[in-house]
Amino acid sequence: MYLITGGAGFIGSNIAREALRRGHEVTILDNFSTGHWSNLADVRGRARIVEGDIRSYHIVRKAMEGVSVVFHQGALPSVPRSITDPITTNEVNVQGTLNILHAALDAGCRRILFASSSSIYGDAPEMVKSEDLHVRPLSPYAVSKLAGEKYMQVFHHIYGLETVALRYFNVFGPYQDPDSPYSAVIPLFIRAYLEGRRPMINGDGKQSRDFTYIDNVVHANLLAVEAPEAAGKVMNIACGDSITVNHLAEELGRLTGRSDITPEHGPPRAGDVNHSRAHIGLAADLLSYSPVIDFNEGLKRTVSFMQQRRD
């Protein structure tokens, strides 16, 4: 059985959907603070859903019964949120992760796949981020993800628990929330264009990201379930490409039919990095991973999904 923490969220619900399609038994654990019941509309009745908080060891331990693999996606996301409330970010992302690890060990779980983040690279000057770089986190969120990685490795080396940390780079796609004040840039831009508003770019828009469509992240997670050489490792999951925010806005204006709308520019956000592009060779070697959907196709699918949800 698979346990997906944060399974009502954007990434977790997509993993759940694909795991069920492949015939696996799935338990979802979520407190629905940032996840949504609507994300589970097509999996309810097929997955066991536990409403609870990963900060409660008792709840986590109970959800872990009979589980062989954990997809630990549960977290309090967002760099800006972590700057506003670092204490809650730490409680959820660090203490919650420790609860997951200890409960998995106690329950005899085989492997944990941890959702880490490219934010831990911070302002490392290298344009292409590889796993052997010295990390320089710039926000409490990034620190919490780095702490989670270290706990994963410690539990592997000391207790023999198979752990794999996957550093996601700017994931986007269907079921990503455009309504939260901490929403990611792509759903915010799409929503603005569809509503005839000017999207807001933080800074000059020359900052670049390795935007990664959700199917690539789901693909990597499911590859990592069995990959024998991946235990104890940390690896990037992305497309190995670099797209500026200005180019992103231009493409989304074209795809939504609103090229007539020009974005606004505001001040840069605290804790943001200028450039982020992944080296994905380690995931290729250890997981046989390569992207299954490229940036342009991913944008088309995401715009189509959000347009259908509006209609």
Secondary structure as the mmCIF struct_conf table of DSSP 4:
data_model
#
loop_
_struct_conf.conf_type_id
_struct_conf.id
_struct_conf.beg_label_comp_id
_struct_conf.beg_label_asym_id
_struct_conf.beg_label_seq_id
_struct_conf.end_label_comp_id
_struct_conf.end_label_asym_id
_struct_conf.end_label_seq_id
STRN STRN1 TYR A 2 THR A 5
TURN_TY1_P TURN_TY1_P1 GLY A 6 ALA A 8
BEND BEND1 GLY A 9 GLY A 9
HELX_RH_AL_P HELX_RH_AL_P1 PHE A 10 ARG A 21
TURN_TY1_P TURN_TY1_P2 ARG A 22 GLY A 23
STRN STRN2 VAL A 26 ASP A 30
BEND BEND2 SER A 33 GLY A 35
HELX_RH_3T_P HELX_RH_3T_P1 TRP A 37 LEU A 40
TURN_TY1_P TURN_TY1_P3 ALA A 41 VAL A 43
STRN STRN3 ARG A 44 ARG A 44
TURN_TY1_P TURN_TY1_P4 GLY A 45 ARG A 46
STRN STRN4 ALA A 47 ALA A 47
STRN STRN5 ARG A 48 GLU A 51
TURN_TY1_P TURN_TY1_P5 ILE A 54 ARG A 55
HELX_RH_AL_P HELX_RH_AL_P2 TYR A 57 ALA A 63
TURN_TY1_P TURN_TY1_P6 MET A 64 GLY A 66
BEND BEND3 SER A 68 SER A 68
STRN STRN6 VAL A 69 HIS A 72
HELX_RH_AL_P HELX_RH_AL_P3 VAL A 79 THR A 84
HELX_RH_AL_P HELX_RH_AL_P4 PRO A 86 ASN A 90
HELX_RH_PI_P HELX_RH_PI_P1 GLU A 91 GLN A 95
HELX_RH_AL_P HELX_RH_AL_P5 GLY A 96 ALA A 107
TURN_TY1_P TURN_TY1_P7 GLY A 108 GLY A 108
STRN STRN7 ARG A 111 SER A 117
HELX_RH_3T_P HELX_RH_3T_P2 SER A 118 TYR A 121
TURN_TY1_P TURN_TY1_P8 GLY A 122 ASP A 123
BEND BEND4 PRO A 125 PRO A 125
BEND BEND5 MET A 127 MET A 127
STRN STRN8 VAL A 128 LYS A 129
TURN_TY1_P TURN_TY1_P9 GLU A 131 ASP A 132
BEND BEND6 LEU A 133 LEU A 133
HELX_LH_PP_P HELX_LH_PP_P1 HIS A 134 VAL A 135
BEND BEND7 SER A 139 SER A 139
HELX_RH_AL_P HELX_RH_AL_P6 PRO A 140 TYR A 159
STRN STRN9 GLU A 162 TYR A 168
BEND BEND8 ASN A 170 ASN A 170
STRN STRN10 VAL A 171 PHE A 172
TURN_TY1_P TURN_TY1_P10 PRO A 174 TYR A 175
BEND BEND9 PRO A 178 SER A 180
TURN_TY1_P TURN_TY1_P11 PRO A 181 TYR A 182
HELX_RH_AL_P HELX_RH_AL_P7 VAL A 185 LEU A 194
TURN_TY1_P TURN_TY1_P12 GLU A 195 GLY A 196
HELX_LH_PP_P HELX_LH_PP_P2 ARG A 198 PRO A 199
STRN STRN11 MET A 200 ASN A 202
BEND BEND10 GLY A 203 GLY A 205
STRN STRN12 SER A 208 ARG A 209
STRN STRN13 THR A 212 TYR A 213
HELX_RH_AL_P HELX_RH_AL_P8 ILE A 214 ALA A 224
TURN_TY1_P TURN_TY1_P13 VAL A 225 GLU A 226
TURN_TY1_P TURN_TY1_P14 PRO A 228 GLU A 229
TURN_TY1_P TURN_TY1_P15 ALA A 231 GLY A 232
STRN STRN14 LYS A 233 ILE A 237
BEND BEND11 ALA A 238 ALA A 238
BEND BEND12 GLY A 240 GLY A 240
STRN STRN15 ILE A 243 THR A 244
HELX_RH_AL_P HELX_RH_AL_P9 VAL A 245 LEU A 255
TURN_TY1_P TURN_TY1_P16 THR A 256 GLY A 257
TURN_TY1_P TURN_TY1_P17 SER A 259 ASP A 260
HELX_LH_PP_P HELX_LH_PP_P3 ILE A 261 PRO A 263
STRN STRN16 GLU A 264 GLY A 266
HELX_LH_PP_P HELX_LH_PP_P4 PRO A 267 ARG A 269
TURN_TY1_P TURN_TY1_P18 ALA A 270 GLY A 271
BEND BEND13 ASN A 274 ASN A 274
STRN STRN17 HIS A 275 HIS A 275
STRN STRN18 ARG A 277 ALA A 278
HELX_RH_AL_P HELX_RH_AL_P10 GLY A 281 LEU A 287
BEND BEND14 VAL A 292 ILE A 293
HELX_RH_AL_P HELX_RH_AL_P11 PHE A 295 ARG A 310
#
